[in-house]
Amino acid sequence: MDPVTERFMPERFDRAGVSRPVHRVDEEASLGHLALVLAHRLRGLVAGIEGYTDLLIDSLPTREQRDLAFRILESTVRIERILADLQRYSEPVEPVFSRVGLRDVLENLLAAVDEADLERIRFEVPPHGHLFFMADPVLLRQALLVLLQNALDATRSGGDVRFRVIPDPPNEVIRFEVHNDGRIDEEEAESKVFMPFFTTKAHNLGVGLCIGRRIAEAHGGRLELAANGAESGICFVLTLPLAGPGTEGNRSGLRPGSA
């Protein structure tokens, strides 16, 4: 792209044909490279800590000392989870599209959620599950899991999470709404929730929603914070075109059929 075009058309297109602002593309690419380097370097250090701690445990004379060593191992497990998030953030989002069934999407999603968490989620889905649209089923599940986990973490004790699926053939989209009774309280949090590494939780790296938005945009869709209030609670909405990005009309066949 020549300098004049880049100045007056400050967008780039990803491999799915979805336009994204240049500054966001460059910033995410730089952060992604940094995340990849950090994950690679730190993973080796963590492996060394784990190995030496294992050797140390066998030589410790008292139970109290061994318990302290086990706490070191527990901490390395948490570090490895953070490194896994860094790795996911550094990877490019490149969907492999196929005609997916809503029933299969939901079954795969349910299989990935812990049983204890399932009891806290109310699912509201169309009565006919034989609906089809174009998506990458693996990436779609990842994005939906991010929204569910985010909602579960934000929900007050005893509160429920509501997961709604709303097919909208007239507008050629399908919407996934995830609602909880929490609220984003931090100042300017609404404008920051999709920024990489922004989080209000000590155990969270803050890349999940950013990855979810990238997945949505790679599908030609969007991920939005639709509600955030004391009475309304928090609601994120993932909207995807039925026919996939860069297509005209509803070619996905979102209609009743056999699985």
C-alpha positions as CSV (number, residue, x, y, z in Angstrom):
1,M,0.0,0.0,0.0
2,D,1.5,3.4,-1.0
3,P,1.7,6.2,1.6
4,V,-1.2,8.2,0.0
5,T,-3.5,5.3,0.1
6,E,-2.5,4.3,3.6
7,R,-3.1,7.9,4.8
8,F,-6.6,8.2,3.3
9,M,-7.7,4.6,3.7
10,P,-6.4,3.7,7.2
11,E,-7.5,0.1,7.1
12,R,-6.1,-3.3,6.2
13,F,-7.8,-6.5,5.4
14,D,-7.1,-9.8,7.0
15,R,-7.2,-13.1,5.3
16,A,-11.0,-13.3,5.7
17,G,-11.4,-10.0,3.9
18,V,-12.4,-8.1,7.0
19,S,-11.2,-4.5,7.3
20,R,-9.4,-3.5,10.5
21,P,-7.8,-0.2,11.4
22,V,-4.1,0.0,10.6
23,H,-3.1,1.1,14.1
24,R,-4.9,-1.9,15.6
25,V,-3.3,-4.4,13.2
26,D,0.2,-3.0,13.9
27,E,-0.4,-2.9,17.7
28,E,-1.8,-6.4,17.9
29,A,1.0,-7.7,15.7
30,S,3.7,-6.2,17.9
31,L,2.0,-7.4,21.1
32,G,1.5,-10.8,19.5
33,H,5.2,-11.1,18.7
34,L,6.2,-10.0,22.2
35,A,3.7,-12.5,23.7
36,L,5.3,-15.3,21.6
37,V,8.8,-14.5,22.7
38,L,7.9,-14.2,26.4
39,A,5.9,-17.5,26.3
40,H,8.9,-19.3,24.7
41,R,11.5,-17.9,27.0
42,L,9.5,-18.2,30.2
43,R,8.3,-21.7,29.5
44,G,11.9,-23.0,29.7
45,L,12.5,-21.3,33.0
46,V,9.2,-22.7,34.5
47,A,10.2,-26.2,33.4
48,G,13.5,-25.8,35.2
49,I,11.8,-24.6,38.4
50,E,9.5,-27.6,38.3
51,G,12.3,-30.0,37.7
52,Y,14.5,-28.7,40.6
53,T,11.5,-28.5,42.9
54,D,10.7,-32.2,42.2
55,L,14.2,-33.1,43.2
56,L,14.1,-30.9,46.2
57,I,10.9,-32.5,47.5
58,D,12.5,-35.9,47.9
59,S,15.3,-34.5,50.0
60,L,13.2,-32.4,52.4
61,P,13.1,-33.9,55.9
62,T,9.8,-32.4,57.3
63,R,6.2,-32.3,56.1
64,E,6.0,-28.5,56.4
65,Q,9.0,-28.1,54.1
66,R,7.5,-30.5,51.5
67,D,4.2,-28.6,51.7
68,L,6.0,-25.4,50.9
69,A,7.7,-27.1,47.9
70,F,4.3,-28.3,46.6
71,R,3.1,-24.7,46.8
72,I,5.9,-23.8,44.4
73,L,4.6,-26.5,42.0
74,E,1.1,-25.2,42.3
75,S,2.4,-21.7,41.4
76,T,4.1,-23.0,38.3
77,V,0.8,-24.5,37.2
78,R,-0.8,-21.1,37.3
79,I,2.2,-19.6,35.5
80,E,1.8,-22.3,32.7
81,R,-1.9,-21.3,32.3
82,I,-0.8,-17.7,31.8
83,L,1.8,-18.8,29.3
84,A,-0.8,-20.8,27.5
85,D,-2.9,-17.6,27.2
86,L,0.1,-15.7,25.9
87,Q,0.6,-18.5,23.3
88,R,-3.0,-18.3,22.2
89,Y,-2.8,-14.5,21.9
90,S,0.3,-14.7,19.8
91,E,-1.2,-17.1,17.3
92,P,-2.9,-15.7,14.2
93,V,-6.7,-16.2,13.8
94,E,-7.1,-18.0,10.5
95,P,-10.6,-19.6,10.3
96,V,-11.2,-22.7,8.3
97,F,-14.8,-22.3,7.3
98,S,-17.3,-25.1,7.0
99,R,-21.1,-25.6,7.1
100,V,-21.7,-26.2,10.8
101,G,-24.8,-27.2,12.6
102,L,-26.0,-25.2,15.6
103,R,-26.7,-28.5,17.5
104,D,-23.1,-29.6,17.0
105,V,-21.8,-26.2,18.1
106,L,-23.8,-26.4,21.3
107,E,-22.9,-30.0,22.1
108,N,-19.2,-29.2,21.6
109,L,-19.6,-26.2,23.8
110,L,-21.3,-28.1,26.6
111,A,-18.6,-30.8,26.5
112,A,-16.0,-28.2,27.2
113,V,-17.7,-26.6,30.2
114,D,-17.1,-28.0,33.7
115,E,-20.2,-29.8,35.2
116,A,-20.2,-27.5,38.2
117,D,-20.3,-24.4,35.9
118,L,-23.1,-26.0,33.8
119,E,-25.4,-25.8,36.8
120,R,-25.0,-22.0,36.8
121,I,-25.8,-21.5,33.1
122,R,-29.3,-21.2,31.7
123,F,-29.4,-22.0,28.0
124,E,-32.1,-20.5,25.8
125,V,-31.8,-21.9,22.3
126,P,-34.3,-22.2,19.4
127,P,-36.6,-25.2,19.7
128,H,-35.4,-26.6,16.4
129,G,-31.6,-27.3,16.7
130,H,-31.1,-28.3,13.0
131,L,-29.8,-24.9,11.9
132,F,-26.7,-24.4,9.8
133,F,-24.3,-21.5,9.0
134,M,-20.7,-20.9,7.9
135,A,-18.0,-20.8,10.6
136,D,-14.9,-22.4,12.0
137,P,-16.3,-24.7,14.7
138,V,-13.1,-24.8,16.8
139,L,-12.6,-21.0,16.8
140,L,-16.3,-20.4,17.5
141,R,-16.2,-22.7,20.5
142,Q,-13.1,-20.9,21.8
143,A,-14.9,-17.5,21.5
144,L,-18.1,-18.8,23.2
145,L,-16.0,-20.4,26.0
146,V,-14.3,-17.0,26.6
147,L,-17.7,-15.3,27.0
148,L,-19.0,-18.0,29.3
149,Q,-15.9,-18.1,31.5
150,N,-15.9,-14.3,31.6
151,A,-19.5,-14.3,32.7
152,L,-19.1,-17.0,35.3
153,D,-16.2,-15.1,36.8
154,A,-18.2,-11.8,36.9
155,T,-21.4,-13.3,38.4
156,R,-22.1,-12.7,42.0
157,S,-22.4,-15.7,44.3
158,G,-25.6,-17.5,43.7
159,G,-26.2,-15.7,40.4
160,D,-26.9,-17.3,37.0
161,V,-25.4,-16.9,33.6
162,R,-27.8,-16.8,30.6
163,F,-26.7,-18.0,27.2
164,R,-29.1,-17.2,24.3
165,V,-28.9,-18.1,20.7
166,I,-30.9,-15.9,18.3
167,P,-31.0,-16.8,14.6
168,D,-32.0,-13.8,12.5
169,P,-32.4,-15.0,8.9
170,P,-34.0,-11.7,7.7
171,N,-30.8,-9.9,8.6
172,E,-28.7,-12.9,7.6
173,V,-27.0,-13.2,11.0
174,I,-27.0,-15.4,14.1
175,R,-26.4,-13.9,17.6
176,F,-25.0,-15.5,20.7
177,E,-25.8,-13.5,23.8
178,V,-24.1,-14.2,27.2
179,H,-25.6,-12.3,30.1
180,N,-24.7,-12.2,33.8
181,D,-25.8,-10.1,36.8
182,G,-22.4,-8.5,37.4
183,R,-21.2,-5.0,36.4
184,I,-17.9,-3.6,35.2
185,D,-17.2,-1.0,37.8
186,E,-13.7,0.2,37.0
187,E,-13.5,3.7,35.5
188,E,-13.4,3.6,31.7
189,A,-13.6,-0.2,31.8
190,E,-16.2,-0.3,29.0
191,S,-13.7,1.2,26.6
192,K,-10.9,-1.1,27.7
193,V,-12.6,-4.5,28.0
194,F,-11.3,-5.5,24.5
195,M,-7.8,-4.2,25.0
196,P,-5.2,-6.9,25.4
197,F,-3.9,-7.5,28.9
198,F,-6.7,-5.4,30.5
199,T,-8.2,-7.2,33.4
200,T,-9.7,-6.5,36.8
201,K,-9.0,-10.1,38.1
202,A,-5.7,-11.1,39.7
203,H,-5.8,-14.6,38.1
204,N,-6.7,-13.4,34.6
205,L,-4.2,-12.3,32.0
206,G,-6.8,-10.2,30.1
207,V,-6.5,-11.6,26.6
208,G,-9.7,-13.6,26.3
209,L,-12.1,-10.9,25.1
210,C,-9.5,-9.6,22.8
211,I,-9.1,-13.0,21.2
212,G,-12.9,-13.4,21.1
213,R,-13.2,-10.1,19.2
214,R,-10.5,-11.2,16.7
215,I,-12.3,-14.5,16.1
216,A,-15.6,-12.6,15.5
217,E,-14.0,-10.2,13.1
218,A,-12.2,-13.0,11.2
219,H,-15.7,-14.5,10.6
220,G,-16.9,-11.1,9.3
221,G,-18.9,-10.5,12.5
222,R,-18.4,-8.5,15.7
223,L,-18.3,-8.9,19.5
224,E,-19.8,-6.1,21.5
225,L,-20.5,-5.2,25.1
226,A,-24.2,-4.7,24.7
227,A,-25.1,-3.9,28.3
228,N,-23.4,-2.9,31.5
229,G,-25.4,-1.6,34.4
230,A,-26.6,-2.2,37.9
231,E,-30.0,-3.3,36.8
232,S,-29.3,-4.7,33.3
233,G,-26.1,-6.6,34.3
234,I,-23.4,-7.4,31.7
235,C,-24.3,-8.7,28.3
236,F,-21.8,-9.5,25.5
237,V,-23.2,-10.3,22.1
238,L,-21.3,-12.2,19.4
239,T,-22.9,-11.6,16.0
240,L,-21.9,-13.7,12.9
241,P,-23.1,-13.5,9.3
242,L,-24.8,-16.7,8.3
243,A,-23.0,-17.0,5.0
244,G,-19.5,-16.2,6.3
245,P,-17.3,-13.2,5.5
246,G,-17.1,-11.7,2.0
247,T,-20.3,-13.3,0.8
248,E,-23.6,-11.9,-0.5
249,G,-26.9,-13.1,0.7
250,N,-27.8,-16.1,2.8
251,R,-26.0,-19.0,1.3
252,S,-25.5,-20.9,4.5
253,G,-28.9,-22.5,4.3
254,L,-30.1,-21.6,7.8
255,R,-33.2,-23.7,7.7
256,P,-34.5,-26.9,9.3
257,G,-32.8,-30.0,8.1
258,S,-31.1,-33.2,9.2
259,A,-27.9,-33.1,11.2
